[in-house]
């Protein structure tokens, strides 16, 4: 099968051209061997051309197989990491740094709205927030409904994944009924708003992993934010409780002083120590 790499090209014209060059190189090798004396330079050049054609075809076949492969997601919830590869995309999500790392995407899917460096390198690292928008290609206004349905479907699956129960079969059957789907990946630029990084279009099941990964990662972010807000609310409640207790002790001390209770220092020394310590902590 490796011989087919000699004729592998992206277009029909490219394959025809490679076949012609390969045939000419084979004829040149035969002519060099049959000539008297043998032309070593001609033979070497012809073999170099054949080798270059094979290397080009091998790399082209690898690229085409990478672009046509089924997109799959590797989710590691314990590490807070998601890896998505296949179908011309290679992405990694990191919860600890809240970043999306684009390792590689096919040149044909890079958007002209993307940052210039990303268009040139087809790779980069982007900080949260970023999102995915999915819908039917060339569906006009109907795509909005498809986007909403996709969001609800994948948010539900993200919650199911977080609780240890999934419904991948039902989701796959729902997506398969829609045929082709277009998936756009956006990143929120700090000063320029939403920037589309790349877009992929294919059968409904091919890029489900991309939608699923973005939705699960967004659910992780929401869970972390909610936990942080709960901690902040608890800290505020504890601070309010400490402040209320300090005010109550101060009011009791002031009330005792106004009554001229001279036995205050002898009867309740602990109350005075608590008030002094609370006042010091509030001052600092």
C-alpha positions as CSV (number, residue, x, y, z in Angstrom):
1,X,0.0,0.0,0.0
2,X,2.9,2.3,0.5
3,X,3.4,2.6,-3.2
4,X,0.2,4.6,-3.5
5,X,2.0,7.4,-1.7
6,X,3.7,8.1,-5.0
7,X,0.4,9.3,-6.5
8,X,-1.3,10.8,-3.4
9,X,-2.3,14.4,-4.0
10,X,-5.1,16.7,-2.9
11,X,-6.6,17.3,-6.4
12,X,-7.1,15.2,-9.5
13,X,-4.7,17.5,-11.5
14,X,-2.0,17.0,-8.8
15,X,-2.4,13.2,-9.0
16,X,-2.1,13.3,-12.8
17,X,1.0,15.6,-12.6
18,X,2.6,13.3,-10.0
19,X,2.0,10.2,-12.2
20,X,3.6,11.9,-15.2
21,X,6.6,13.0,-13.2
22,X,7.0,9.5,-11.6
23,X,6.8,7.9,-15.0
24,X,9.4,10.2,-16.5
25,X,11.7,9.5,-13.5
26,X,11.3,5.7,-14.0
27,X,12.1,6.1,-17.7
28,X,15.1,8.2,-16.8
29,X,16.4,5.6,-14.4
30,X,16.0,2.9,-17.0
31,X,17.8,5.0,-19.6
32,X,20.6,5.8,-17.2
33,X,21.1,2.1,-16.5
34,X,20.9,1.0,-20.1
35,X,23.3,3.7,-21.4
36,X,27.0,3.0,-22.0
37,X,28.6,4.2,-19.9
38,X,25.9,4.4,-17.2
39,X,25.0,7.9,-16.2
40,X,25.2,7.9,-12.4
41,X,24.1,11.6,-12.2
42,X,20.9,10.8,-14.2
43,X,20.1,7.8,-12.1
44,X,20.7,9.7,-8.8
45,X,18.5,12.6,-9.9
46,X,15.7,10.3,-11.0
47,X,15.8,8.4,-7.8
48,X,15.8,11.6,-5.8
49,X,12.7,12.8,-7.7
50,X,10.9,9.5,-7.0
51,X,11.9,9.7,-3.3
52,X,10.6,13.3,-3.1
53,X,7.3,12.3,-4.7
54,X,6.9,9.5,-2.2
55,X,7.6,11.7,0.8
56,X,5.1,14.3,-0.5
57,X,2.5,11.6,-1.0
58,X,3.1,10.1,2.4
59,X,2.7,13.4,4.2
60,X,-0.4,14.2,2.1
61,X,-2.0,10.9,3.0
62,X,-1.2,11.5,6.7
63,X,-2.8,15.0,6.5
64,X,-5.9,13.7,4.7
65,X,-6.4,10.9,7.2
66,X,-5.9,13.3,10.1
67,X,-8.5,15.7,8.6
68,X,-11.0,12.9,7.9
69,X,-10.7,11.1,11.2
70,X,-13.6,11.0,13.6
71,X,-13.2,13.7,16.3
72,X,-12.9,12.2,19.8
73,X,-12.7,13.7,23.3
74,X,-10.6,12.4,26.2
75,X,-12.0,13.7,29.4
76,X,-10.0,13.6,32.6
77,X,-12.2,15.1,35.3
78,X,-9.8,14.4,38.1
79,X,-7.1,16.4,36.4
80,X,-9.4,19.1,35.0
81,X,-8.2,18.4,31.5
82,X,-9.9,17.6,28.2
83,X,-8.2,16.6,24.9
84,X,-10.1,16.7,21.6
85,X,-8.4,15.4,18.4
86,X,-9.5,14.3,15.0
87,X,-11.3,15.8,12.0
88,X,-8.6,18.4,11.5
89,X,-8.5,19.8,15.0
90,X,-6.3,19.1,18.1
91,X,-7.4,21.0,21.2
92,X,-6.7,20.8,24.9
93,X,-8.7,22.4,27.8
94,X,-7.0,23.1,31.2
95,X,-9.2,23.9,34.1
96,X,-6.4,25.0,36.4
97,X,-5.3,27.8,34.1
98,X,-8.7,28.2,32.4
99,X,-7.2,28.1,29.0
100,X,-7.8,26.5,25.6
101,X,-4.7,25.3,23.8
102,X,-5.0,24.8,20.1
103,X,-2.2,22.5,19.2
104,X,-3.0,22.3,15.5
105,X,-5.9,22.9,13.2
106,X,-6.2,22.4,9.4
107,X,-5.4,25.5,7.4
108,X,-8.7,25.3,5.5
109,X,-10.9,25.7,8.6
110,X,-9.0,28.8,10.1
111,X,-11.3,31.9,10.2
112,X,-10.2,35.2,8.7
113,X,-11.6,36.8,11.9
114,X,-9.0,35.0,14.0
115,X,-5.9,36.9,15.4
116,X,-3.1,37.2,12.8
117,X,-0.6,35.0,14.7
118,X,-3.2,32.2,15.0
119,X,-3.8,32.4,11.2
120,X,-0.1,32.1,10.6
121,X,0.8,29.4,13.1
122,X,-2.7,27.6,13.3
123,X,-2.0,27.1,17.0
124,X,-2.1,29.2,20.1
125,X,-3.3,29.5,23.7
126,X,-6.4,31.4,24.7
127,X,-7.8,32.3,28.1
128,X,-11.4,32.0,29.3
129,X,-14.0,32.9,28.1
130,X,-14.3,31.0,24.9
131,X,-17.4,29.2,23.5
132,X,-18.7,27.0,20.7
133,X,-21.7,27.8,18.5
134,X,-23.2,24.9,16.5
135,X,-26.0,24.8,14.0
136,X,-27.0,23.6,10.6
137,X,-24.9,25.1,7.8
138,X,-26.6,27.7,5.5
139,X,-29.8,27.5,7.4
140,X,-30.2,31.3,7.9
141,X,-32.4,32.2,10.9
142,X,-33.1,28.6,11.7
143,X,-29.6,28.2,12.9
144,X,-30.5,30.2,16.0
145,X,-33.0,27.5,17.1
146,X,-30.4,24.8,16.3
147,X,-27.8,26.6,18.4
148,X,-30.3,26.8,21.3
149,X,-31.2,23.2,21.0
150,X,-27.6,22.1,20.9
151,X,-26.7,24.2,24.0
152,X,-29.6,22.6,26.0
153,X,-28.6,19.2,24.8
154,X,-25.0,19.5,25.7
155,X,-25.5,21.3,29.0
156,X,-27.7,18.4,30.0
157,X,-25.0,15.9,29.0
158,X,-22.3,17.9,30.9
159,X,-24.4,17.7,34.1
160,X,-24.9,14.0,33.5
161,X,-21.2,13.5,33.0
162,X,-20.4,15.4,36.2
163,X,-22.8,13.1,38.2
164,X,-21.4,10.0,36.7
165,X,-24.3,9.2,34.4
166,X,-24.2,9.8,30.6
167,X,-26.7,9.7,27.8
168,X,-24.4,9.6,24.8
169,X,-26.6,7.2,22.8
170,X,-29.7,9.5,22.9
171,X,-27.6,12.5,22.1
172,X,-25.9,10.8,19.1
173,X,-29.3,9.7,17.8
174,X,-30.6,13.3,18.0
175,X,-27.6,14.7,16.3
176,X,-27.7,12.1,13.5
177,X,-31.2,13.2,12.5
178,X,-29.9,16.7,11.6
179,X,-27.4,15.6,9.0
180,X,-24.6,18.1,8.4
181,X,-23.6,20.5,11.3
182,X,-21.4,23.5,11.4
183,X,-19.4,24.2,14.5
184,X,-17.8,27.6,15.1
185,X,-15.3,28.2,17.9
186,X,-15.2,31.8,19.4
187,X,-12.8,33.4,21.8
188,X,-13.6,36.7,23.7
189,X,-10.8,39.1,22.8
190,X,-10.2,41.5,25.8
191,X,-10.5,44.6,23.6
192,X,-12.3,43.5,20.4
193,X,-15.1,41.2,21.5
194,X,-15.9,37.8,20.0
195,X,-13.3,36.5,17.5
196,X,-14.0,33.4,15.5
197,X,-11.0,31.1,15.6
198,X,-12.1,28.3,13.2
199,X,-15.1,26.6,11.8
200,X,-15.7,22.9,11.0
201,X,-18.5,21.4,9.0
202,X,-19.3,17.7,8.7
203,X,-21.7,14.9,9.6
204,X,-23.6,15.5,12.8
205,X,-21.7,12.8,14.7
206,X,-18.2,13.8,13.5
207,X,-17.8,16.9,15.7
208,X,-20.0,16.1,18.6
209,X,-16.9,15.7,20.7
210,X,-16.1,19.4,20.2
211,X,-19.5,20.6,21.4
212,X,-19.4,18.1,24.3
213,X,-15.9,19.2,25.4
214,X,-16.8,22.9,25.4
215,X,-20.0,22.3,27.3
216,X,-18.4,20.1,29.9
217,X,-15.6,22.6,30.4
218,X,-18.1,25.4,30.8
219,X,-19.9,23.3,33.4
220,X,-16.6,22.9,35.3
221,X,-16.0,26.6,35.2
222,X,-19.6,27.3,36.6
223,X,-19.0,24.7,39.3
224,X,-15.8,26.4,40.4
225,X,-17.3,29.9,40.3
226,X,-20.3,28.7,42.4
227,X,-17.9,27.1,44.9
228,X,-15.9,30.3,45.1
229,X,-19.1,32.4,45.6
230,X,-20.2,30.1,48.4
231,X,-16.9,30.6,50.2
232,X,-17.2,34.3,49.8
233,X,-20.8,34.3,51.1
234,X,-19.7,32.2,54.1
235,X,-16.8,34.5,54.9
236,X,-19.1,37.5,54.7
237,X,-21.6,35.9,57.0
238,X,-18.8,35.0,59.5
239,X,-17.5,38.6,59.3
240,X,-21.0,40.0,59.9
241,X,-21.4,37.6,62.9
242,X,-18.1,38.7,64.4
243,X,-19.0,42.4,63.9
244,X,-22.4,41.9,65.5
245,X,-20.9,40.2,68.5
246,X,-18.4,43.0,68.9
247,X,-21.0,45.6,68.8
248,X,-23.2,43.8,71.3
249,X,-20.3,43.4,73.8
250,X,-19.4,47.1,73.3
251,X,-22.9,48.2,74.0
252,X,-23.1,46.1,77.1
253,X,-19.9,47.5,78.4
254,X,-21.0,51.1,77.6
255,X,-24.3,50.4,79.4
256,X,-22.6,49.1,82.5
257,X,-20.3,52.1,82.6
258,X,-23.2,54.5,82.4
259,X,-24.9,52.9,85.3
260,X,-21.8,53.5,87.3
261,X,-21.3,49.9,88.1
262,X,-18.0,50.0,89.8
263,X,-18.0,46.3,90.4
264,X,-17.7,45.6,86.7
265,X,-14.0,44.9,86.7
266,X,-14.3,42.5,89.6
267,X,-17.5,40.6,88.6
268,X,-16.9,40.0,84.9
269,X,-13.3,40.3,83.9
270,X,-13.7,37.9,80.9
271,X,-16.3,40.3,79.3
272,X,-13.8,43.2,79.4
273,X,-11.0,41.1,77.9
274,X,-13.3,39.9,75.0
275,X,-14.4,43.5,74.3
276,X,-10.8,44.7,74.2
277,X,-9.7,41.9,71.9
278,X,-12.6,42.5,69.6
279,X,-11.9,46.2,69.4
280,X,-8.3,45.6,68.6
281,X,-9.1,43.1,65.8
282,X,-11.6,45.6,64.2
283,X,-9.0,48.4,64.3
284,X,-6.4,46.3,62.5
